[in-house]
């Protein structure tokens, strides 16, 4: 999985006043969990642009002015309800030998016969929860729609997994090909025409 680097400054004061001062300065208060003890730091809001405002999934390298460095994933993020500014971010430290759960984007591959026949592809799950060791985290989960005829569904059990596990019930629908209105109307008209032809023959 691709990684991005975010540079920050370690925080000594983490009270409400200090946090407000951090935000007023255009910085985002953050914390890293999962280590021996939480690490509090701040970084510029624009530093998170490629992490937060993207459909892709990334691991993150946090580089602090104190010399500390940590491999992490984004765990939780809080936005201001009105301005949508980032208020706080929680990260979780990665360990090479410990599996983690992360949401990974779904990438559609293949050509569906049902779509070629006029059906409409619907992607029910744009992201899937994956459990894996950090080194095995995929950039995306591949959903091959080649077997899907009109009206068919692609279940999570049909997704190929390589060194990772999908954390969803077996009946989870990842994608489906629906009959379009135009195709349904054409089928109805064809049925009427066939019925009318049968009556004339009588």
C-alpha positions in Angstrom: 0.0 0.0 0.0 1.2 3.5 -0.8 2.3 5.7 2.1 2.4 9.5 2.6 4.5 11.5 5.0 3.2 14.1 7.4 5.5 16.4 9.4 4.4 17.6 12.8 5.4 19.1 16.1 5.1 17.1 19.4 2.8 18.8 21.9 3.6 19.2 25.6 0.3 20.9 26.7 -2.9 19.1 25.7 -5.5 21.0 27.7 -8.5 22.8 26.3 -6.8 26.2 26.2 -3.8 24.8 24.4 -5.9 22.9 22.0 -7.9 26.0 21.1 -4.7 28.0 20.6 -3.5 25.2 18.2 -6.7 25.4 16.2 -6.6 29.2 16.1 -3.1 29.0 14.6 -4.5 26.9 11.7 -3.0 23.7 13.1 -4.7 20.3 13.7 -4.3 18.6 17.1 -3.6 14.9 16.6 -2.8 11.8 18.7 -1.1 8.5 17.9 -2.5 5.5 19.8 -1.3 1.9 19.9 2.2 2.4 21.2 3.5 2.4 24.8 1.7 5.7 25.4 -0.3 8.2 23.3 1.8 10.7 21.3 0.2 14.1 20.9 1.3 16.4 18.1 0.1 19.1 15.7 0.4 19.5 12.0 -0.8 22.0 9.4 -4.3 21.3 8.1 -3.1 21.4 4.5 -0.7 18.5 5.3 -3.7 16.1 5.5 -5.1 17.1 2.0 -3.8 13.9 0.3 -4.9 11.7 3.2 -8.4 12.9 3.9 -9.8 14.3 0.6 -9.1 11.3 -1.5 -10.9 8.1 -2.3 -7.6 6.2 -2.0 -6.3 4.4 1.1 -2.9 5.1 2.5 -0.6 4.3 5.4 1.1 7.3 6.9 4.6 8.1 8.2 4.5 10.7 10.9 7.8 12.6 11.3 8.0 14.8 14.4 10.3 17.7 15.2 11.4 15.7 18.3 13.0 13.1 16.0 10.3 10.5 16.6 8.9 8.7 13.6 5.8 6.4 13.4 4.1 4.3 10.8 0.4 4.7 11.3 -3.1 4.6 9.8 -5.9 7.1 10.1 -8.3 5.8 12.8 -10.8 8.6 13.4 -11.3 12.2 12.2 -13.6 15.0 13.5 -14.9 17.8 11.4 -16.5 21.1 12.4 -20.2 20.7 11.8 -20.5 24.1 10.0 -17.1 25.0 8.5 -16.0 21.3 7.8 -12.6 22.3 9.1 -10.6 19.4 10.6 -10.9 19.5 14.4 -9.0 16.4 15.5 -7.4 13.3 14.1 -6.6 10.0 15.8 -4.0 7.7 14.3 -3.1 4.1 15.2 0.5 2.9 15.3 1.3 0.0 13.0 3.2 -3.1 14.1 4.7 -5.4 11.5 3.5 -8.6 13.3 0.0 -7.3 14.2 -3.0 -7.5 11.9 -5.2 -4.4 11.5 -8.6 -3.6 10.1 -8.8 -0.9 7.4 -11.4 0.3 4.9 -10.0 -0.2 1.3 -11.6 1.2 -1.9 -13.2 -1.2 -4.3 -12.0 -1.2 -7.9 -14.3 -2.6 -10.6 -12.6 -4.8 -13.3 -13.9 -6.8 -16.3 -16.8 -6.4 -18.6 -20.3 -7.5 -17.5 -22.5 -9.3 -20.2 -25.5 -7.9 -18.3 -24.2 -4.3 -18.8 -23.5 -4.9 -22.5 -27.1 -6.1 -22.8 -28.4 -2.8 -21.5 -28.3 -3.4 -17.7 -27.1 -0.8 -15.2 -24.2 -1.5 -12.9 -24.6 -0.5 -9.3 -21.7 -0.5 -6.9 -23.2 -1.3 -3.5 -19.9 -1.2 -1.6 -17.4 1.5 -2.5 -15.1 0.5 0.3 -14.6 -2.8 2.1 -13.2 -3.6 5.5 -10.0 -5.6 5.2 -8.0 -7.4 7.9 -4.3 -8.0 7.2 -0.7 -7.4 8.4 0.5 -3.9 7.4 2.7 -5.3 4.6 -0.3 -7.2 3.1 -2.7 -4.2 3.0 -3.9 -3.8 -0.7 -4.3 -0.5 -2.5 -7.7 -1.6 -3.6 -10.0 -4.6 -3.5 -10.7 -5.9 -7.0 -14.3 -6.7 -7.9 -14.5 -8.6 -11.2 -17.9 -8.1 -12.8 -17.2 -10.4 -15.8 -19.6 -13.1 -14.6 -22.6 -10.8 -14.0 -25.6 -11.3 -16.3 -28.6 -9.0 -16.2 -30.1 -9.2 -12.6 -27.0 -10.9 -11.1 -25.2 -9.8 -7.9 -21.6 -10.1 -6.9 -21.3 -11.2 -3.3 -18.3 -10.6 -1.1 -17.6 -14.4 -1.1 -16.7 -14.1 -4.8 -14.0 -11.5 -4.2 -10.5 -12.8 -4.6 -8.3 -12.2 -1.5 -4.6 -12.4 -1.3 -3.1 -12.4 2.2 -6.0 -10.5 3.6 -9.5 -11.2 4.9 -12.7 -9.3 4.2 -14.6 -8.5 7.4 -18.2 -8.7 6.0 -21.1 -11.2 6.2 -21.2 -13.7 3.3 -24.5 -12.2 2.0 -22.9 -8.7 1.5 -23.5 -7.5 -2.1 -20.6 -5.7 -3.6 -22.1 -4.9 -7.0 -25.1 -5.9 -9.1 -26.4 -5.4 -12.6 -30.0 -4.1 -12.6 -32.4 -4.2 -15.5 -32.6 -0.7 -16.9 -36.0 1.0 -17.4 -35.3 1.1 -21.2 -34.5 -2.7 -21.2 -37.6 -3.4 -19.1 -39.8 -1.3 -21.4 -38.4 -3.1 -24.5 -39.0 -6.5 -22.9 -42.6 -5.5 -22.0 -43.2 -4.2 -25.6 -41.8 -7.4 -27.0 -44.1 -9.5 -24.8 -47.1 -7.4 -25.9 -46.1 -7.8 -29.6 -45.7 -11.6 -29.1 -49.1 -11.8 -27.3 -50.7 -9.8 -30.1 -49.2 -12.0 -32.8 -50.5 -15.1 -31.0 -54.0 -13.7 -31.0 -53.9 -13.0 -34.7 -52.9 -16.5 -35.5 -56.0 -17.8 -33.6 
